[in-house]
C-alpha cells in the first residue's frame, strides 16, 4: 500500500517544506477555510457567522453554519439531504456533522499558520451498517498553511488526519492542497487525499481503487460577504460505486453580529 502512495507522500512532504521556508503574505478578508475538500488553517473572524450551502452529485444538499470566536476559534454544524431536487423520496442524514477548529499559531515571518480541528461531516450518503459516509469525514486533524505574494497570491496547505469512521478500515491519512489567485476575486483550487484509511482491496466495504482523491475547482469572491465555488471532485476515478467526475456548486455567505 505504501509503495503505491510514494508520489502522494512525497508531494505532501514537499509542500510542508515549501511552507516552512518562505515568508508570509497579506491576509484575506475572508480566509480560505477549505481548498476543495481538505481544510486550511483559516478561521472566520471574531463575532462573525457563516452560512454555507452545497448542491452536489445525486441532488444532494448540504447546509452548514459556523461562528467565529476571538479570531482563533470557530465552531459549526452541518446537515445533509439526498434527492433534494427531482423525484423520489428526500432522505436526510440521521446525524448532523460538527466542526471545531482552533488556530494555535498565526502565520508570520517565522513560519506558517498551524491549526487543529475536528470535522465529522463526510460526503454523500451515510451508511448506517458500515457507519461511514461514502467519502469519509476528516475526523481529527492538524493543518499548516502558508500564503505567498508573488504578483499573484499562492496558498499552500498540508496536514494529517484520523477519521472516526473506522469500523471497516482505519488509520492515519494525509492531505495537501494549493490555491492560486489568478486575478482578485478569481482563485483556482487543487487538493489531494491519498486515502490510506480507505484503500484496502481485501476489505469488503472499500469504496476506492487505491488512487486517492484528486479534486479541483474555481472560487469566485463577491465583495467581503459572498463566495461561490464550482468544484470538480475525484478526477482520478477513485470512487468504485460511481464513475466520472463529481460536480458540485457551493455558496458561502459571511457577516458579522
Residue, then its C-alpha position, 0 to 999 in steps of 0.5 A: x500500500x505504501x509503495x503505491x502512495x510514494x508520489x502522494x507522500x512525497x508531494x505532501x512532504x514537499x509542500x510542508x517544506x515549501x511552507x516552512x521556508x518562505x515568508x508570509x503574505x497579506x491576509x484575506x478578508x475572508x480566509x480560505x477555510x477549505x481548498x476543495x475538500x481538505x481544510x486550511x488553517x483559516x478561521x472566520x473572524x471574531x463575532x462573525x457567522x457563516x452560512x454555507x450551502x452545497x448542491x452536489x452529485x445525486x441532488x444532494x444538499x448540504x447546509x452548514x453554519x459556523x461562528x467565529x470566536x476571538x479570531x482563533x476559534x470557530x465552531x459549526x454544524x452541518x446537515x445533509x439531504x439526498x434527492x433534494x431536487x427531482x423525484x423520489x423520496x428526500x432522505x436526510x442524514x440521521x446525524x448532523x456533522x460538527x466542526x471545531x477548529x482552533x488556530x494555535x499559531x498565526x502565520x508570520x515571518x517565522x513560519x506558517x499558520x498551524x491549526x487543529x480541528x475536528x470535522x465529522x461531516x463526510x460526503x454523500x450518503x451515510x451508511x448506517x451498517x458500515x457507519x461511514x459516509x461514502x467519502x469519509x469525514x476528516x475526523x481529527x486533524x492538524x493543518x499548516x498553511x502558508x500564503x505567498x505574494x508573488x504578483x499573484x497570491x499562492x496558498x499552500x496547505x498540508x496536514x494529517x488526519x484520523x477519521x472516526x469512521x473506522x469500523x471497516x478500515x482505519x488509520x492515519x491519512x494525509x492531505x495537501x492542497x494549493x490555491x492560486x489567485x489568478x486575478x482578485x476575486x478569481x482563485x483556482x483550487x487543487x487538493x489531494x487525499x491519498x486515502x490510506x484509511x480507505x484503500x484496502x482491496x481485501x476489505x469488503x466495504x472499500x469504496x476506492x481503487x487505491x488512487x486517492x482523491x484528486x479534486x479541483x475547482x474555481x472560487x469566485x469572491x463577491x465583495x467581503x460577504x459572498x463566495x461561490x465555488x464550482x468544484x470538480x471532485x475525484x478526477x482520478x476515478x477513485x470512487x468504485x460505486x460511481x464513475x466520472x467526475x463529481x460536480x458540485x456548486x457551493x455558496x458561502x455567505x459571511x457577516x458579522x453580529 
